[in-house]
Structure formats: C-alpha cells, structure tokens
Amino acid sequence: MSEMIYGIHAIESILAREPHRIIEVFVAKGREDKRLDPVLKNLANLGVVIQEANKQTLDKKSDGAVHQGIIARVKEGKQWNEHDLLDLLKGVNNPLLLILDGITDPHNLGACLRSADAAGVNAVIVPKDRSAPLNAIAKKVACGAGETIPLVRVTNLARTLRMLQEEQIWIVGTAGEVEKTIYQAKLTGPIAIVMGAEGDGMRRLTREHCDELLTIPMAGTVSSLNVSVATGICLFEALRQRLG
C-alpha cells in the first residue's frame, strides 16, 4: 500500500526518519527554490526516482492543495492502535498525552499534531470513528509531525481512558462552562489532555471519564477558539509548568 505526501517539511521529515518508505518523487518542472535543493540532493543520493512534472499534474496529484512544488509517493507508515499504547508508554517518565475527541477536519488534526510535537507529547489518541484521517493534507499542515508523533486510533475511547487511569495517568478534559482554568491546575504529572470537537465539545461518555475539567479563560468577545489554537494553549501551559 502507498500514499501521497507533499510539502517540503513533510518530505524532509520522512527523508530523515524513514527514507526506505519513499518510492518516487515528483517535482515542479523549472521551479527554483533553494529550500528544495538539499532535499532533492538527499533523494538523489538515496537513488530515489525523481520525475519532473508540470503544475497541473502536481495539482491533480495533491487534489488542488498547496504542495510547494514537491510530491512523494511513499509506502504507508505504521498504523497504531490501542494494543500499542502501553508499549508506547513503557519506560516513558512522566508521560504527556493528547486526546482528540471528534476532530474531523484534517487541517485541525495536522495543526494539533504540529503543536503536540513541539510540546513534547508522547502520543496523540483519537477514536477510530468520527476522526479526521491522517492524510496528505493533515501531514502537510503538521509540517513533519505526522511522521514523528504516534497517532493511536482506538476502537473504544472510554475504555482507553479507563486503561490510562489504571496506569495512573490523570485525565484532564477541556470545557468552556467550568470555572477552573488551565492556569490554576497542576499539569506537571502524568496527564492526558482531552480536546473536544468545535461546537459540540467532548462527547458525554468522554466527559464522564475525565478526572478534572478545565477551561481557557477568555477576555474578549468571541465565545470559543479554534480547536488547534486551544490545543496549543493547553499543551504549552503543561510544558511551561513541567519546565518550571
């Protein structure tokens, strides 16, 4: 099985970590971009087939998304599931996890993965149903984090939350209507931060399995934040506390 990925950062990431997955690469004909030069040189050194293509061909291969003049066909990466979760956490001191409940937009998924990588998250957990695919769009937005952060798809999110609690991981949910803010909470221990879908928030069963509910204080007139922005705020408050 193979998939298409595009964007300089996404291809740099897979080139650095799993170059054996790259099958072939398509690059824009006549494009001059200094950022592409080292990428193409590394690909050539690996013996990867590089084909020049016109913009229309590249646009078609990327379904019209911004590809930055380079697209790669790669072997599918590892698919993580709930059976891998305990192995991923084995030996991890003070884990930080991100759980996305009902995030269906690949752009938001990619942005959350990018923030998760930057904040040192050990794994991102999503339900198998009602969740955005880790497709080329998500990987492009993730800027390489789609290849570095394990994205664990679980069949039953509530059951996974119970399993994490048995491993002494504190489940922190986010909700707009509660009073306690993320700045008043202790986020220094083993935790999993749960972000719900825009509008609907967390599902009822997910909410019921949280150990604590927190909110992001709002000083302006808007009632909510984009989920990827809210995710970044929560993760970096956790990181700030941990570094402190």
C-alpha positions in Angstrom: 0.0 0.0 0.0 1.2 3.5 -0.8 0.1 7.1 -0.1 1.0 10.5 -1.4 2.6 13.2 0.8 3.5 16.7 -0.2 5.2 19.8 1.1 8.9 20.4 1.9 8.6 19.8 5.7 6.6 16.6 5.4 9.1 15.1 2.9 12.1 16.3 4.9 10.7 14.5 7.9 10.2 11.2 6.2 13.6 11.5 4.5 15.3 12.0 7.8 13.5 9.2 9.7 12.2 6.6 7.2 13.8 7.1 3.8 13.2 3.5 2.9 9.5 4.3 2.6 10.0 6.7 -0.3 9.1 5.1 -3.7 9.2 8.0 -6.1 9.1 11.8 -6.1 7.5 14.4 -8.4 9.0 17.9 -8.5 7.8 21.0 -10.3 9.4 21.5 -13.7 11.6 24.6 -13.8 11.0 25.5 -10.2 13.8 27.3 -8.5 13.6 27.1 -4.7 16.7 26.9 -2.5 14.8 25.0 0.1 14.2 22.2 -2.3 17.9 21.8 -3.4 19.1 19.9 -0.3 16.0 17.7 -0.3 16.5 16.7 -4.0 20.2 16.1 -3.4 19.5 13.7 -0.5 16.8 11.9 -2.5 19.2 11.6 -5.5 21.9 10.2 -3.1 19.4 7.5 -2.0 18.7 6.6 -5.6 15.1 7.7 -5.4 13.5 8.3 -8.8 12.8 12.0 -9.2 10.4 13.0 -12.0 9.7 16.5 -13.3 6.1 17.4 -13.7 4.1 20.5 -14.7 2.0 22.4 -12.2 -1.3 20.9 -13.5 0.0 17.4 -12.9 1.1 18.2 -9.4 -2.1 20.0 -8.6 -4.0 16.9 -9.7 -1.9 14.6 -7.6 -2.5 16.8 -4.5 -6.2 17.3 -5.2 -5.5 21.1 -5.6 -3.8 21.5 -2.2 -0.7 23.6 -1.8 2.2 21.2 -2.5 5.2 23.6 -2.6 6.3 22.0 -5.9 7.2 18.5 -4.5 5.1 15.4 -4.0 6.3 11.9 -2.9 4.7 8.5 -3.2 5.6 6.5 -0.1 4.8 3.2 1.5 2.2 3.5 4.2 3.6 4.0 7.7 2.9 2.1 10.8 -0.8 2.2 11.9 -1.0 2.5 15.7 -4.0 1.1 17.8 -4.9 0.6 21.4 -2.9 -2.6 21.6 0.3 -0.5 21.0 -0.5 2.2 23.6 1.1 0.5 26.7 4.2 -0.4 24.7 4.5 3.3 23.6 4.3 4.4 27.3 6.7 1.7 28.6 9.7 3.4 30.0 8.3 6.9 29.5 8.9 9.1 32.5 6.0 11.5 33.3 4.0 11.0 30.0 2.1 13.8 28.3 -0.7 12.6 26.0 -3.2 14.4 23.8 -6.6 13.0 23.1 -8.7 14.5 20.3 -12.4 13.5 20.6 -14.3 14.2 17.4 -11.8 16.3 15.4 -12.9 15.6 11.8 -11.1 18.3 9.9 -7.6 17.2 8.6 -6.3 20.7 8.8 -7.1 20.8 12.5 -5.6 17.4 13.0 -2.4 18.4 11.3 -2.2 21.6 13.4 -2.8 19.7 16.6 0.0 17.2 15.7 2.4 20.0 15.0 1.7 21.6 18.4 1.9 18.2 20.1 5.4 17.5 18.6 6.6 21.0 19.7 5.3 20.5 23.2 6.9 17.0 23.6 3.7 14.9 23.6 4.4 11.2 23.6 1.3 10.1 21.6 -1.9 11.5 20.2 -5.0 9.4 20.7 -8.2 9.6 18.6 -11.3 7.4 18.3 -11.4 5.2 15.2 -14.7 6.6 14.2 -15.6 10.3 13.9 -12.0 11.4 13.5 -10.1 13.0 10.7 -7.8 10.8 8.6 -4.0 11.3 8.7 -4.0 12.1 5.0 -1.7 14.2 2.9 -3.5 17.4 3.9 -3.0 16.6 7.6 0.6 15.7 7.1 1.3 18.9 5.1 -0.2 21.1 7.9 1.7 19.0 10.5 5.0 20.1 8.9 6.6 16.7 9.6 5.0 15.9 12.9 2.7 13.4 11.1 5.8 11.2 10.8 7.2 11.8 14.4 4.1 11.6 16.7 2.4 8.2 17.1 -1.3 8.7 16.2 -3.1 6.0 18.1 -6.6 5.1 16.8 -8.7 3.3 19.4 -12.0 1.5 19.0 -13.5 2.5 22.3 -12.2 5.8 23.7 -14.0 5.4 27.1 -12.3 2.0 27.6 -8.9 3.6 26.7 -9.4 6.4 29.2 -10.1 3.8 31.9 -6.9 1.9 30.9 -4.9 5.2 31.2 -6.4 5.9 34.6 -5.3 2.4 35.7 -1.8 3.4 34.6 -2.0 6.4 37.0 -2.5 9.0 34.2 -4.7 11.9 35.1 -7.3 12.7 32.5 -7.9 16.4 32.0 -10.8 17.5 29.9 -11.5 20.9 28.5 -14.9 22.6 28.7 -16.0 26.2 28.2 -18.6 26.3 31.0 -16.4 25.3 34.0 -14.7 27.8 36.3 -11.3 26.3 37.0 -8.8 27.4 34.4 -5.8 25.6 33.0 -3.6 28.2 34.8 -5.0 27.1 38.1 -4.4 23.4 37.6 -1.4 21.3 38.3 -0.3 19.8 34.9 3.2 18.5 35.9 2.4 14.8 36.5 1.5 12.1 34.0 -1.5 13.5 32.2 -3.7 13.2 29.1 -5.3 16.4 27.9 -8.7 15.8 26.1 -9.8 18.3 23.5 -13.4 18.1 22.1 -14.8 19.0 18.7 -15.6 22.6 17.9 -19.2 23.4 18.7 -20.1 20.0 20.3 -17.1 19.7 22.6 -16.3 16.3 24.2 -18.9 13.5 23.9 -20.8 12.8 27.1 -19.1 9.5 27.9 -15.7 11.0 27.3 -16.5 13.9 29.7 -17.7 11.4 32.3 -14.4 9.7 32.3 -12.3 12.8 32.9 -10.7 13.3 36.3 -10.8 17.0 36.0 -12.4 19.7 33.8 -10.6 22.9 32.9 -11.3 26.0 30.8 -9.2 28.5 28.9 -10.1 32.0 30.3 -11.4 34.4 27.6 -11.1 38.2 27.9 -12.6 39.2 24.6 -16.0 39.0 22.8 -15.5 35.7 21.0 -17.0 32.7 22.7 -14.6 30.0 21.6 -11.2 29.3 20.0 -10.3 27.1 17.0 -9.6 23.6 18.5 -6.0 23.6 17.2 -5.3 27.0 18.8 -6.9 25.8 22.1 -4.8 22.7 21.9 -1.6 24.6 21.6 -2.5 26.8 24.6 -3.2 23.8 26.8 -0.2 21.9 25.7 2.2 24.8 26.2 0.8 25.6 29.6 1.6 22.0 30.6 5.0 22.3 29.1 5.6 25.6 30.9 4.8 24.0 34.2 6.9 21.0 33.5 9.9 23.1 32.6 9.4 25.2 35.6 
